[in-house]
C-alpha cells in the first residue's frame, strides 16, 4: 500500500509541475516576465480574499487594468474623463455588480484610490456642459496649490441652491433647504501630502464691498475619502444684503501657509440655458 501512495504522490507532483510549466508557457505576461505575472496574479488573488492588506503601486495598476479596462471599458473611456474624488467613488460603486466588475471591498477601495490619484478633476463632471460653463464663469474660484494643497470654492447664492445636491456629494444635505445665509462648497485636494482636519469655520472670513466682514458660522464636511487626500464640505456665513453689495471676498487662512483670497462680482446672474451656447470659459 505504501509504494502505491508514494507513486500517487509523485504523479500528483509531476502533474502540478507540468500544469505550472504549461501555464507559464501559455500565459501572456504583458511587459514583465511570466514569473512576475504569476506572482502578481497570486498577490491579487490573496488581496481579493483578504489574506494580504496591501498592494504595490504596480500591482494596483494591474488590478485596475484587469478589472476596469479588460472587463468593462477601454482605457480612453476612463482616463480621458477625470472626475472628482467622490464621483470616482460613485463610478466604482455603480460598476461593482456581479455582471460587471464584481469587486471585493478591498479591490473597490484600491481601485477608487488609484483613479482619484491619477485621474482627478477639481470640478464636478456630472452636471450638464452648459451648467458647468455657467458655474465656472460666475460661481467657481480656484487657488492652485501651496504646499500641495489645492482649494476650489463655489459660491451658491439663494438663487442657485438647486445646484447644491450635485455639488456636495448628494448625501448629507439630504435634499433639504440650506439654512439662511451665504453658502460655499469647498473642495480640498492634495496629491502628495494629507489634508489636516481643519475647522474651516475658524479659518474663513467673508468681506463685502462696504468694508464689513463676517466670520464663518459653520463648516460641514460632506465627503472625506478616508485617506486624507480629498475633502469636500459646505462653508456657511451669516446672510448678506446682496442688493447693496457689488462684490464679496472670502479669505481663508490655513495654518503656516499664505492666505487664500476668492472674489465674486455681484449680482450673480440668473442661469438661462441656451440651446446653442459655445462660449469659451
C-alpha positions in Angstrom: 0.0 0.0 0.0 2.9 2.3 0.8 4.5 2.1 -2.6 1.2 2.9 -4.2 0.8 6.0 -2.0 4.3 7.2 -2.9 3.6 6.6 -6.6 0.3 8.6 -6.4 2.1 11.4 -4.6 4.9 11.6 -7.2 2.3 11.5 -10.0 0.4 14.4 -8.5 3.6 16.4 -8.0 4.6 15.8 -11.7 1.1 16.8 -12.8 1.3 20.0 -10.7 4.7 20.9 -12.1 3.6 20.3 -15.7 0.5 22.4 -15.1 2.6 25.3 -13.7 5.0 24.9 -16.6 2.2 24.9 -19.2 0.7 27.9 -17.6 4.0 29.8 -17.6 4.4 29.0 -21.3 0.8 29.8 -22.4 0.1 33.0 -20.4 0.6 36.4 -21.9 2.9 38.2 -19.4 2.5 41.7 -20.8 5.5 43.9 -20.2 7.0 41.7 -17.4 8.3 38.2 -17.1 6.0 35.2 -16.8 7.2 34.6 -13.3 6.3 38.2 -12.4 2.9 37.8 -14.0 2.2 34.7 -11.9 3.5 36.3 -8.7 1.3 39.4 -9.3 -1.8 37.2 -10.1 -1.2 35.3 -6.9 -1.0 38.5 -4.8 -4.1 39.9 -6.5 -5.9 36.6 -5.6 -4.8 36.9 -2.0 -5.7 40.6 -1.8 -9.2 39.8 -3.2 -9.8 37.3 -0.4 -8.4 39.4 2.4 -5.3 37.3 3.0 -3.0 40.3 2.4 -3.9 44.0 3.0 -1.7 46.0 0.6 -0.6 46.1 -3.0 2.3 47.8 -4.6 1.6 50.7 -7.0 2.4 48.4 -9.9 0.1 45.7 -8.6 -2.7 48.3 -8.0 -2.3 49.4 -11.6 -2.6 45.8 -12.8 -5.7 45.3 -10.7 -7.2 48.4 -12.3 -6.3 47.3 -15.8 -7.5 43.8 -15.3 -10.9 44.8 -13.9 -11.9 48.2 -15.3 -10.4 48.1 -18.8 -10.4 44.4 -19.7 -13.9 43.7 -18.3 -15.7 47.0 -18.9 -14.1 49.7 -20.9 -11.1 50.8 -22.9 -8.5 52.9 -21.0 -9.6 56.0 -23.1 -13.1 55.9 -21.8 -11.9 56.1 -18.2 -8.7 58.0 -18.4 -9.8 60.8 -20.7 -12.6 61.7 -18.3 -11.1 62.8 -15.0 -13.7 63.1 -12.1 -13.8 64.4 -8.6 -12.9 62.2 -5.7 -16.5 61.5 -4.7 -17.5 61.0 -8.4 -14.9 58.2 -8.8 -16.3 56.6 -5.7 -19.8 56.7 -7.2 -18.5 55.3 -10.5 -16.7 52.3 -8.9 -19.8 51.7 -6.7 -22.1 51.8 -9.7 -19.8 49.4 -11.7 -19.3 47.0 -8.9 -22.1 44.4 -9.6 -21.9 40.7 -10.3 -22.4 41.2 -14.0 -19.8 44.0 -14.2 -16.6 44.4 -12.3 -17.6 42.2 -9.3 -15.0 43.6 -6.9 -14.4 42.7 -3.3 -14.5 45.6 -0.7 -10.7 45.8 -0.7 -10.4 45.8 -4.5 -13.0 48.5 -4.9 -11.2 50.7 -2.3 -7.9 50.2 -4.0 -9.2 51.0 -7.5 -11.0 54.1 -6.2 -7.8 55.4 -4.7 -5.9 54.7 -7.9 -8.5 56.6 -10.0 -8.6 59.5 -7.5 -4.8 59.8 -7.5 -4.2 59.5 -11.3 -7.3 61.0 -12.9 -8.7 63.6 -10.6 -10.8 66.5 -11.6 -11.2 69.6 -9.4 -14.6 70.3 -11.0 -17.8 68.2 -10.9 -18.4 66.4 -14.2 -21.9 65.0 -13.7 -23.5 68.4 -14.4 -24.6 69.3 -18.0 -22.0 71.1 -20.1 -23.9 74.4 -20.2 -24.4 74.4 -16.4 -20.7 73.8 -15.9 -19.8 76.7 -18.2 -22.1 79.0 -16.1 -20.7 77.6 -12.9 -17.1 78.2 -13.9 -17.8 81.7 -15.2 -19.9 83.1 -12.3 -19.6 80.9 -9.2 -16.3 78.9 -9.3 -12.9 80.2 -7.9 -9.7 78.2 -7.6 -6.3 78.5 -5.9 -3.8 76.1 -7.3 -1.6 74.8 -4.6 0.8 75.9 -2.0 2.3 73.0 -0.1 0.3 70.8 -2.5 -3.0 72.0 -1.0 -5.5 72.9 -3.8 -8.7 74.8 -2.9 -11.7 75.2 -5.2 -14.6 77.3 -3.8 -18.1 77.6 -5.3 -20.5 80.3 -4.2 -24.1 79.1 -4.0 -26.4 82.1 -3.7 -30.0 81.6 -2.8 -30.9 81.9 -6.5 -28.9 78.7 -7.3 -29.5 76.5 -4.3 -30.8 73.8 -6.7 -27.2 73.1 -7.6 -26.3 72.0 -4.0 -27.3 68.3 -4.3 -24.9 68.0 -7.3 -22.0 69.7 -5.6 -21.9 68.4 -2.0 -21.9 64.6 -2.7 -25.7 64.4 -2.5 -25.5 62.7 0.8 -25.5 64.7 4.0 -27.7 67.6 2.7 -30.5 65.1 2.0 -32.2 67.4 -0.4 -33.3 69.7 2.4 -33.1 73.5 2.0 -29.9 75.0 3.5 -30.2 77.3 6.5 -30.4 81.1 5.7 -27.1 82.6 4.9 -24.2 82.6 2.4 -23.1 79.1 1.4 -19.9 78.0 -0.4 -18.9 74.5 -1.5 -15.2 73.9 -0.8 -13.1 71.2 -2.3 -9.7 70.5 -0.7 -7.3 68.2 -2.6 -3.7 67.2 -2.2 -1.6 64.9 -4.5 1.3 64.1 -2.2 0.5 65.0 1.4 -2.5 64.9 3.6 -5.4 67.3 4.3 -5.3 68.1 8.0 -8.6 68.1 10.0 -9.0 71.8 9.8 -12.2 73.5 11.1 -12.8 75.9 8.2 -15.3 77.9 10.3 -12.4 79.1 12.3 -10.2 79.9 9.3 -12.6 81.7 6.9 -13.8 85.3 6.7 -16.3 86.8 4.3 -15.9 90.5 3.4 -18.4 92.6 1.5 -17.6 95.6 -0.7 -18.7 98.0 2.1 -15.9 97.1 4.4 -17.8 94.7 6.7 -16.6 91.2 7.5 -18.2 88.1 9.0 -16.6 85.0 10.5 -17.8 81.7 9.1 -20.6 80.2 11.2 -20.3 76.5 10.1 -18.1 74.0 8.3 -19.9 70.8 7.4 -17.7 68.0 6.0 -19.7 66.3 3.3 -17.1 63.9 1.8 -13.8 62.6 3.0 -12.0 59.8 1.1 -10.7 58.2 4.3 -7.1 58.6 3.1 -6.9 62.4 3.9 -6.2 63.3 0.3 -9.7 64.6 -0.7 -12.2 66.5 1.4 -15.4 68.4 0.5 -17.6 70.5 2.6 -20.2 73.3 3.0 -18.9 76.6 4.4 -21.6 78.9 5.7 -21.7 82.6 6.7 -24.5 84.9 8.0 -26.8 86.3 5.3 -25.8 89.5 3.5 -28.0 92.1 1.9 -26.5 91.4 -1.5 -28.7 94.1 -3.2 -26.4 96.7 -1.8 -23.1 94.9 -2.4 -21.0 95.0 -5.6 -18.6 92.2 -4.6 -17.8 89.7 -1.9 -14.4 88.2 -0.9 -13.6 85.1 1.1 -10.3 85.0 2.9 -9.1 81.5 4.1 -6.1 81.4 6.5 -4.7 77.9 6.5 -2.1 77.4 9.3 1.5 78.0 8.2 0.5 79.0 4.6 -0.2 82.2 2.8 -3.7 83.4 2.9 -6.0 82.5 0.1 -8.4 85.1 -1.4 -11.5 84.4 -3.6 -13.5 87.3 -5.1 -17.0 87.3 -6.7 -18.7 90.2 -8.5 -22.4 90.7 -7.6 -25.1 90.3 -8.5 -24.8 86.7 -9.9 -27.0 86.5 -13.0 -29.8 84.0 -13.5 -28.9 80.8 -15.2 -30.8 80.6 -18.5 -29.8 77.5 -20.6 -29.2 78.2 -24.3 -29.8 75.6 -27.0 -26.6 76.7 -28.8 -24.1 78.2 -26.5 -20.4 77.6 -27.5 -18.9 80.4 -25.5 -15.5 79.5 -24.1 -14.8 80.0 -20.4 
